[in-house]
Amino acid sequence: MDDFKYLNIVEWAKEYIKKNHLHEGAKFYSEKELCDIHSVSRQTVRQALMTLENENIIWRKRGSGTFIRSAAKTVIPANFTVGVISTYFSDYIFPSIVTGIEKVLKENDIVMQLSITHNQVADETRALKTMLSQDIKGLIIEPSKSALPNPNMALYERVREMNIPVVFFNAKYPWADFPCVAMDDVAAGKIVTEHLWEIGHRRISGIFALDDIQGHKRYSGYMQALLRHKAPTAEQNVLWYSTSERKSFFTLSEDRILKLLGDSTAVVCYNDNIAVSLLTFCKSHGISVPDDISIVGIDNAKLSKICEVPLTTATHPHQLLGEKTAQKLMEAITDPGSYLKDEIFTPELIVRNSTKPFKN
């Protein structure tokens, strides 16, 4: 009977809107077109459209047609659990990011299951396997060693086959097409390097992480800035380190670092952690910052403000990034099949005491 056929049209319309990624303002089929598609009466179509309108999925304007108000939403049930996989948790900017994630999930009565990888691929493997065995409904992930080939591609393919929404934060693997919320790392590397150039530095060196894609992007921004100013030796003045050796880097690479400092008037550091370690290194070797050399970091971590020489750095959104990541996952959960774009934050420069103009 036509009395029940309209419900089939309602469900068909919701699925059609999701499948074709129709967003707010897009035009929908007319009454006549729906009658032809479903071979039903106009009264049945009108009932279906009225239902969709009552659910705030469409709106109609006489003489103009039918338009999408919002895609059909999925109601999140109780005891809904989301897995959060972070490289670190207890230090640097990570407590703020995870706090932002937890805040949004808690507001939506979602349980958060947290796992830490210490930027180790094997730990990421274990975390993914554990969460997939526990009926996780969504995943928020910071990738481990994101610049290197990753053996977990099969696990991520399984995640996709299980229709589990995923949102990356801070970075994503080059092969991944899941959405990501991150800072513009290229822009961050560029603005701190441009600052040094603008205050007279020409021999600007860099220290970057080789196994995280953020390190590559920040290096790219550093290089873009220097090549724009025709500094031909820029790439020769760079040291790379792996994140697993960060604590031993300044001991094991002492001679290389001293040579780098001797050839430079300023150094761009991968992040504030490395910049603070470089400050300590300089002090132990009688090198004054910023009188002998200027140092910049990236991320505006708390330690950048309270270290012995407060750091010039680039801002990172910290808790806001975590909140946006969780909100994007909520969109993916409540609107399955929708296309979600990456969300990238633009950093700003913060000038403190670790840099000063260079004069020949």
Buried (B, 14 or more C-beta within 10 A) or exposed (E): EEEEBBEEBBEBBBEBBBEEEBEEEBEBBBBEEBBEEBEBEEEBBBBBBBBBBEBEBBBBEEEEEBBBBBBBBEEBEEEBBBBBBBBBBEEBBBBBBBEBBBEBBEEBEBBBBBBBBBBBBEBBBEBBEBBBEEEBBBBBBBBBBBBBEBEBEEBBEBBEEEEBBBBBBBBBBEEBEBBBBBBBBBBBBBBBBBBBBEBBBBBBBBBBBBBBBBBBBBBBBBBBBBEEEEBEEBEEBBBBBBBEEBEEBBEEBEEEBBEBBEEBBBBBBBBBBBBBBBBEBBEEEEBEBBEEBBBBBBBBBBBBEEBEBBBBBBBBBBBBBBBBBBBBBBBBBBBBBBEBEEBEBEBEBBBBBBBBEBEE
